[in-house]
């Protein structure tokens, strides 16, 4: 019936949470996208209905890959985690892992979703006149190699929640077919299209291009841009700018 009483048995840890004593019924493998207080947003690839899920960690143990206790502050965007739970998901968006019993950190990785969010923010704020009166930000990520499908979904979700506009993942052609872009007048009356193309990460760098399109005579872009990892973070330099 999609519900569980959430009862767990087992010993008590030093921090007061319950140590599960039995093998979990299900394990969700995901990439940490965002941590808000004790709530973790995960991108999970291979799920048929949604790639985004939240996990409330306030009353469950968090451990590192060796099984040692960890605090919520140890969980940061980019990390890979296993969430043990009873198999039930609350079907809202993002989905809610209903009865988690443990979060286990399995590996660390770069927060690529956060990096692309920075790029979206920066190109959105560039030539802000193109944003006048918009309701929608469409992201064309078909040429992006450095985000998984679930991370692309997460990026759209973060753009929606943080920039405050409806956000969709769509191409220019698809927007034309759906009637959002007037193909004859070359105009997206209620939105903009931000398009990224990139090369796969090689070593600690990759190349990319980005453009923002509102109409045939209202668009900007940058070619030959460079992204490079500096310490734990990714930074970028823009290449040749163009405007139409």
C-alpha angles and dihedrals in degrees: 000000000000093000134105133181088230092226114165129185128204145083128312124256123221091257092057098253122125122259109220110232100192132061111269119255091226140012123206115202113203149151117249109242103170139359117208111179103304095338118101123200113210134195109214121188123210098033112132100214106032141356097209128079137164125219124196108215102178096107104027133078122261116203137180124238091278093052096255116144115263134185126239087252088067090063110086135165113283095034121126115229141177115221115202113207144146096265098259123124126188104231102229126110116295092024117243121227095229104204113014117179102184143002114211121192107222104173145345126241139163121287094240093161089058091049093053089046088058089052091050091049093049097048090044091056093046113094090000092188087080088064095058112133096354124150100180138051111198117197119204103201098159090112095049116109100172099067127065119229090261092048090052088053089048091052091054090048092051092048089052096047098039103036095037099229129113105266127201137172107235143130127239091251092050091050089052092049091050092051098246094113118051100226094194095051093033092228136135097199098186103029154018132241118224112194127192130187122179145169120242115270110270115189103320102333146055139180127240145170127213135189138177117210129191102151144341091279097029114071141104135193149166127225131196095025120170129216118194134178114239113186105313095336136075120232131183144204122206121232130205114348124216135180135191 
